[in-house]
Amino acid sequence: MDARYLQANKEAKLSLLLTFIYLLGWIVCAYCVSDKIGFLGLPLWFELSCIMVPLGFILLCWVIVKFQFKNMLLEQTK
């Protein structure tokens, strides 16, 4: 099998895994955290689910793209 397909499959699985982890993190922070006031003056659940989780996943996505994804030609080579 062509190595490009294997790499594309790996990247697709990583992207799907990141999506599920993000969704799980958002749900846990939004529904399982108390209504105490956070350090920005907003409810803690809001700060975690809408500010901290997205910032963390921006960093996580950068790490995955930097170290797992590869730049490759998609056109046929002869």
N, CA, C and O atoms as CSV, one atom per row, in Angstrom:
chain,resi,resn,atom,element,x,y,z
A,1,MET,N,N,0.852,-1.177,0.000
A,1,MET,CA,C,0.000,0.000,0.000
A,1,MET,C,C,0.897,1.239,0.000
A,1,MET,O,O,1.986,1.247,0.573
A,2,ASP,N,N,0.410,2.261,-0.649
A,2,ASP,CA,C,1.139,3.520,-0.764
A,2,ASP,C,C,1.299,4.165,0.614
A,2,ASP,O,O,0.348,4.213,1.394
A,3,ALA,N,N,2.481,4.652,0.908
A,3,ALA,CA,C,2.773,5.258,2.202
A,3,ALA,C,C,1.931,6.510,2.443
A,3,ALA,O,O,1.650,6.854,3.591
A,4,ARG,N,N,1.527,7.192,1.370
A,4,ARG,CA,C,0.692,8.386,1.531
A,4,ARG,C,C,-0.652,8.034,2.151
A,4,ARG,O,O,-1.168,8.786,2.978
A,5,TYR,N,N,-1.225,6.895,1.758
A,5,TYR,CA,C,-2.509,6.477,2.317
A,5,TYR,C,C,-2.376,6.122,3.795
A,5,TYR,O,O,-3.259,6.429,4.596
A,6,LEU,N,N,-1.280,5.482,4.147
A,6,LEU,CA,C,-1.059,5.135,5.550
A,6,LEU,C,C,-0.912,6.399,6.404
A,6,LEU,O,O,-1.469,6.483,7.499
A,7,GLN,N,N,-0.170,7.367,5.902
A,7,GLN,CA,C,0.007,8.624,6.632
A,7,GLN,C,C,-1.309,9.388,6.725
A,7,GLN,O,O,-1.629,9.937,7.779
A,8,ALA,N,N,-2.073,9.431,5.642
A,8,ALA,CA,C,-3.369,10.126,5.658
A,8,ALA,C,C,-4.335,9.453,6.630
A,8,ALA,O,O,-5.096,10.132,7.319
A,9,ASN,N,N,-4.309,8.134,6.687
A,9,ASN,CA,C,-5.157,7.395,7.621
A,9,ASN,C,C,-4.760,7.700,9.065
A,9,ASN,O,O,-5.624,7.897,9.921
A,10,LYS,N,N,-3.461,7.738,9.334
A,10,LYS,CA,C,-2.961,8.072,10.668
A,10,LYS,C,C,-3.389,9.487,11.065
A,10,LYS,O,O,-3.831,9.710,12.192
A,11,GLU,N,N,-3.260,10.435,10.147
A,11,GLU,CA,C,-3.640,11.817,10.436
A,11,GLU,C,C,-5.145,11.938,10.669
A,11,GLU,O,O,-5.578,12.702,11.532
A,12,ALA,N,N,-5.932,11.201,9.918
A,12,ALA,CA,C,-7.390,11.246,10.104
A,12,ALA,C,C,-7.780,10.683,11.465
A,12,ALA,O,O,-8.645,11.237,12.144
A,13,LYS,N,N,-7.145,9.584,11.866
A,13,LYS,CA,C,-7.445,8.996,13.171
A,13,LYS,C,C,-7.034,9.932,14.306
A,13,LYS,O,O,-7.763,10.068,15.289
A,14,LEU,N,N,-5.876,10.577,14.179
A,14,LEU,CA,C,-5.445,11.540,15.192
A,14,LEU,C,C,-6.409,12.720,15.278
A,14,LEU,O,O,-6.715,13.192,16.373
A,15,SER,N,N,-6.881,13.192,14.146
A,15,SER,CA,C,-7.824,14.313,14.132
A,15,SER,C,C,-9.140,13.938,14.794
A,15,SER,O,O,-9.712,14.733,15.540
A,16,LEU,N,N,-9.617,12.743,14.527
A,16,LEU,CA,C,-10.851,12.274,15.147
A,16,LEU,C,C,-10.668,12.091,16.651
A,16,LEU,O,O,-11.554,12.439,17.432
A,17,LEU,N,N,-9.530,11.551,17.056
A,17,LEU,CA,C,-9.233,11.394,18.482
A,17,LEU,C,C,-9.182,12.748,19.181
A,17,LEU,O,O,-9.729,12.901,20.273
A,18,LEU,N,N,-8.535,13.725,18.565
A,18,LEU,CA,C,-8.489,15.074,19.143
A,18,LEU,C,C,-9.891,15.666,19.275
A,18,LEU,O,O,-10.187,16.343,20.259
A,19,THR,N,N,-10.742,15.417,18.305
A,19,THR,CA,C,-12.110,15.923,18.355
A,19,THR,C,C,-12.873,15.334,19.533
A,19,THR,O,O,-13.565,16.056,20.251
A,20,PHE,N,N,-12.750,14.024,19.734
A,20,PHE,CA,C,-13.450,13.383,20.851
A,20,PHE,C,C,-12.890,13.823,22.198
A,20,PHE,O,O,-13.649,14.015,23.148
A,21,ILE,N,N,-11.583,13.985,22.294
A,21,ILE,CA,C,-10.985,14.457,23.544
A,21,ILE,C,C,-11.444,15.878,23.846
A,21,ILE,O,O,-11.752,16.196,24.995
A,22,TYR,N,N,-11.495,16.735,22.831
A,22,TYR,CA,C,-11.966,18.107,23.030
A,22,TYR,C,C,-13.417,18.112,23.507
A,22,TYR,O,O,-13.759,18.822,24.453
A,23,LEU,N,N,-14.255,17.335,22.863
A,23,LEU,CA,C,-15.662,17.280,23.243
A,23,LEU,C,C,-15.821,16.781,24.672
A,23,LEU,O,O,-16.609,17.333,25.441
A,24,LEU,N,N,-15.082,15.748,25.028
A,24,LEU,CA,C,-15.147,15.220,26.384
A,24,LEU,C,C,-14.665,16.248,27.396
A,24,LEU,O,O,-15.292,16.431,28.440
A,25,GLY,N,N,-13.560,16.921,27.099
A,25,GLY,CA,C,-13.049,17.951,27.999
A,25,GLY,C,C,-14.029,19.096,28.168
A,25,GLY,O,O,-14.215,19.598,29.276
A,26,TRP,N,N,-14.656,19.510,27.078
A,26,TRP,CA,C,-15.613,20.602,27.156
A,26,TRP,C,C,-16.824,20.197,27.996
A,26,TRP,O,O,-17.279,20.973,28.837
A,27,ILE,N,N,-17.344,18.998,27.779
A,27,ILE,CA,C,-18.518,18.531,28.522
A,27,ILE,C,C,-18.211,18.403,30.005
A,27,ILE,O,O,-19.014,18.821,30.839
A,28,VAL,N,N,-17.062,17.833,30.346
A,28,VAL,CA,C,-16.692,17.682,31.755
A,28,VAL,C,C,-16.567,19.048,32.422
A,28,VAL,O,O,-17.076,19.252,33.524
A,29,CYS,N,N,-15.895,19.975,31.763
A,29,CYS,CA,C,-15.720,21.310,32.362
A,29,CYS,C,C,-17.035,22.080,32.425
A,29,CYS,O,O,-17.265,22.824,33.379
A,30,ALA,N,N,-17.884,21.919,31.448
A,30,ALA,CA,C,-19.129,22.685,31.413
A,30,ALA,C,C,-20.174,22.152,32.379
A,30,ALA,O,O,-20.932,22.934,32.954
A,31,TYR,N,N,-20.232,20.838,32.572
A,31,TYR,CA,C,-21.319,20.270,33.361
A,31,TYR,C,C,-20.899,19.706,34.716
A,31,TYR,O,O,-21.763,19.427,35.548
A,32,CYS,N,N,-19.617,19.531,34.960
A,32,CYS,CA,C,-19.192,18.898,36.210
A,32,CYS,C,C,-18.421,19.831,37.140
A,32,CYS,O,O,-17.952,19.397,38.191
A,33,VAL,N,N,-18.284,21.083,36.778
A,33,VAL,CA,C,-17.552,22.041,37.597
A,33,VAL,C,C,-18.560,22.967,38.268
A,33,VAL,O,O,-19.610,23.278,37.705
A,34,SER,N,N,-18.225,23.398,39.469
A,34,SER,CA,C,-19.153,24.218,40.255
A,34,SER,C,C,-19.327,25.626,39.666
A,34,SER,O,O,-18.648,26.013,38.714
A,35,ASP,N,N,-20.247,26.364,40.257
A,35,ASP,CA,C,-20.554,27.723,39.804
A,35,ASP,C,C,-19.722,28.791,40.519
A,35,ASP,O,O,-20.063,29.973,40.474
A,36,LYS,N,N,-18.652,28.387,41.168
A,36,LYS,CA,C,-17.815,29.381,41.864
A,36,LYS,C,C,-17.245,30.365,40.843
A,36,LYS,O,O,-17.180,30.081,39.647
A,37,ILE,N,N,-16.844,31.504,41.336
A,37,ILE,CA,C,-16.254,32.532,40.476
A,37,ILE,C,C,-14.789,32.182,40.227
A,37,ILE,O,O,-14.047,31.867,41.156
A,38,GLY,N,N,-14.390,32.243,38.965
A,38,GLY,CA,C,-13.020,31.933,38.588
A,38,GLY,C,C,-12.121,33.147,38.688
A,38,GLY,O,O,-12.537,34.196,39.180
A,39,PHE,N,N,-10.890,33.008,38.224
A,39,PHE,CA,C,-9.908,34.080,38.365
A,39,PHE,C,C,-10.151,35.249,37.419
A,39,PHE,O,O,-9.565,36.314,37.615
A,40,LEU,N,N,-10.994,35.091,36.400
A,40,LEU,CA,C,-11.324,36.204,35.499
A,40,LEU,C,C,-12.617,36.903,35.889
A,40,LEU,O,O,-13.033,37.855,35.228
A,41,GLY,N,N,-13.256,36.436,36.960
A,41,GLY,CA,C,-14.505,37.028,37.400
A,41,GLY,C,C,-15.735,36.388,36.773
A,41,GLY,O,O,-16.858,36.821,37.031
A,42,LEU,N,N,-15.538,35.378,35.967
A,42,LEU,CA,C,-16.633,34.650,35.336
A,42,LEU,C,C,-16.859,33.339,36.091
A,42,LEU,O,O,-16.001,32.929,36.873
A,43,PRO,N,N,-17.992,32.677,35.873
A,43,PRO,CA,C,-18.174,31.368,36.502
A,43,PRO,C,C,-17.051,30.406,36.089
A,43,PRO,O,O,-16.606,30.405,34.941
A,44,LEU,N,N,-16.609,29.598,37.039
A,44,LEU,CA,C,-15.472,28.719,36.810
A,44,LEU,C,C,-15.732,27.747,35.659
A,44,LEU,O,O,-14.833,27.478,34.862
A,45,TRP,N,N,-16.955,27.220,35.569
A,45,TRP,CA,C,-17.250,26.273,34.500
A,45,TRP,C,C,-17.088,26.930,33.132
A,45,TRP,O,O,-16.636,26.292,32.182
A,46,PHE,N,N,-17.461,28.216,33.034
A,46,PHE,CA,C,-17.337,28.937,31.767
A,46,PHE,C,C,-15.874,29.188,31.428
A,46,PHE,O,O,-15.452,28.986,30.289
A,47,GLU,N,N,-15.104,29.626,32.414
A,47,GLU,CA,C,-13.681,29.876,32.172
A,47,GLU,C,C,-12.965,28.619,31.705
A,47,GLU,O,O,-12.156,28.666,30.779
A,48,LEU,N,N,-13.263,27.498,32.347
A,48,LEU,CA,C,-12.594,26.253,31.970
A,48,LEU,C,C,-13.048,25.753,30.606
A,48,LEU,O,O,-12.219,25.431,29.755
A,49,SER,N,N,-14.363,25.687,30.393
A,49,SER,CA,C,-14.863,25.074,29.160
A,49,SER,C,C,-14.730,25.970,27.938
A,49,SER,O,O,-14.575,25.463,26.827
A,50,CYS,N,N,-14.783,27.279,28.107
A,50,CYS,CA,C,-14.778,28.172,26.945
A,50,CYS,C,C,-13.489,28.963,26.762
A,50,CYS,O,O,-13.299,29.597,25.724
A,51,ILE,N,N,-12.606,28.937,27.746
A,51,ILE,CA,C,-11.344,29.673,27.615
A,51,ILE,C,C,-10.149,28.733,27.748
A,51,ILE,O,O,-9.300,28.685,26.858
A,52,MET,N,N,-10.074,27.991,28.844
A,52,MET,CA,C,-8.893,27.171,29.105
A,52,MET,C,C,-8.827,25.923,28.223
A,52,MET,O,O,-7.762,25.608,27.691
A,53,VAL,N,N,-9.930,25.215,28.060
A,53,VAL,CA,C,-9.913,24.014,27.205
A,53,VAL,C,C,-9.563,24.373,25.759
A,53,VAL,O,O,-8.718,23.695,25.174
A,54,PRO,N,N,-10.163,25.398,25.150
A,54,PRO,CA,C,-9.744,25.751,23.786
A,54,PRO,C,C,-8.273,26.162,23.689
A,54,PRO,O,O,-7.596,25.789,22.730
A,55,LEU,N,N,-7.772,26.915,24.654
A,55,LEU,CA,C,-6.358,27.290,24.623
A,55,LEU,C,C,-5.454,26.066,24.738
A,55,LEU,O,O,-4.441,25.964,24.047
A,56,GLY,N,N,-5.828,25.144,25.614
A,56,GLY,CA,C,-5.060,23.908,25.748
A,56,GLY,C,C,-5.075,23.088,24.475
A,56,GLY,O,O,-4.062,22.494,24.107
A,57,PHE,N,N,-6.209,23.049,23.799
A,57,PHE,CA,C,-6.288,22.263,22.580
A,57,PHE,C,C,-5.635,22.945,21.391
A,57,PHE,O,O,-5.218,22.272,20.448
A,58,ILE,N,N,-5.537,24.256,21.415
A,58,ILE,CA,C,-4.742,24.928,20.385
A,58,ILE,C,C,-3.293,24.468,20.506
A,58,ILE,O,O,-2.649,24.147,19.507
A,59,LEU,N,N,-2.789,24.439,21.730
A,59,LEU,CA,C,-1.424,23.965,21.965
A,59,LEU,C,C,-1.282,22.485,21.600
A,59,LEU,O,O,-0.305,22.100,20.958
A,60,LEU,N,N,-2.235,21.664,21.999
A,60,LEU,CA,C,-2.184,20.238,21.686
A,60,LEU,C,C,-2.235,19.991,20.184
A,60,LEU,O,O,-1.505,19.140,19.675
A,61,CYS,N,N,-3.076,20.713,19.475
A,61,CYS,CA,C,-3.158,20.566,18.017
A,61,CYS,C,C,-1.857,20.996,17.352
A,61,CYS,O,O,-1.418,20.368,16.388
A,62,TRP,N,N,-1.238,22.054,17.854
A,62,TRP,CA,C,0.043,22.490,17.302
A,62,TRP,C,C,1.094,21.400,17.477
A,62,TRP,O,O,1.869,21.126,16.560
A,63,VAL,N,N,1.119,20.778,18.655
A,63,VAL,CA,C,2.091,19.703,18.912
A,63,VAL,C,C,1.845,18.525,17.977
A,63,VAL,O,O,2.791,17.981,17.408
A,64,ILE,N,N,0.600,18.128,17.812
A,64,ILE,CA,C,0.277,16.989,16.940
A,64,ILE,C,C,0.648,17.309,15.498
A,64,ILE,O,O,1.246,16.473,14.820
A,65,VAL,N,N,0.312,18.483,15.021
A,65,VAL,CA,C,0.636,18.842,13.637
A,65,VAL,C,C,2.148,18.939,13.450
A,65,VAL,O,O,2.672,18.507,12.423
A,66,LYS,N,N,2.841,19.491,14.413
A,66,LYS,CA,C,4.295,19.671,14.310
A,66,LYS,C,C,5.037,18.336,14.272
A,66,LYS,O,O,5.989,18.182,13.507
A,67,PHE,N,N,4.612,17.373,15.087
A,67,PHE,CA,C,5.390,16.148,15.254
A,67,PHE,C,C,4.781,14.900,14.615
A,67,PHE,O,O,5.486,13.902,14.461
A,68,GLN,N,N,3.509,14.915,14.240
A,68,GLN,CA,C,2.885,13.716,13.684
A,68,GLN,C,C,2.476,13.858,12.221
A,68,GLN,O,O,2.519,12.883,11.470
A,69,PHE,N,N,2.087,15.043,11.816
A,69,PHE,CA,C,1.660,15.239,10.437
A,69,PHE,C,C,2.886,15.466,9.551
A,69,PHE,O,O,3.897,16.011,9.995
A,70,LYS,N,N,2.778,15.041,8.298
A,70,LYS,CA,C,3.891,15.190,7.364
A,70,LYS,C,C,3.411,15.908,6.111
A,70,LYS,O,O,2.289,15.694,5.650
A,71,ASN,N,N,4.260,16.748,5.573
A,71,ASN,CA,C,3.973,17.426,4.325
A,71,ASN,C,C,4.329,16.471,3.180
A,71,ASN,O,O,5.465,16.007,3.084
A,72,MET,N,N,3.357,16.183,2.319
A,72,MET,CA,C,3.614,15.232,1.233
A,72,MET,C,C,2.853,15.642,-0.008
A,72,MET,O,O,1.822,16.309,0.074
A,73,LEU,N,N,3.365,15.241,-1.154
A,73,LEU,CA,C,2.694,15.506,-2.414
A,73,LEU,C,C,1.500,14.563,-2.564
A,73,LEU,O,O,1.585,13.377,-2.245
A,74,LEU,N,N,0.404,15.103,-3.047
A,74,LEU,CA,C,-0.788,14.288,-3.226
A,74,LEU,C,C,-0.960,13.826,-4.670
A,74,LEU,O,O,-1.802,12.973,-4.950
A,75,GLU,N,N,-0.193,14.365,-5.563
A,75,GLU,CA,C,-0.331,13.974,-6.972
A,75,GLU,C,C,0.507,12.735,-7.254
A,75,GLU,O,O,1.454,12.432,-6.529
A,76,GLN,N,N,0.150,12.037,-8.297
A,76,GLN,CA,C,0.847,10.820,-8.700
A,76,GLN,C,C,2.258,11.155,-9.185
A,76,GLN,O,O,2.465,12.124,-9.916
A,77,THR,N,N,3.203,10.349,-8.772
A,77,THR,CA,C,4.574,10.482,-9.293
A,77,THR,C,C,4.873,9.297,-10.178
A,77,THR,O,O,4.433,8.180,-9.903
A,78,LYS,N,N,5.621,9.534,-11.239
A,78,LYS,CA,C,5.901,8.443,-12.182
A,78,LYS,C,C,7.291,7.924,-12.011
A,78,LYS,O,O,7.698,7.004,-12.721
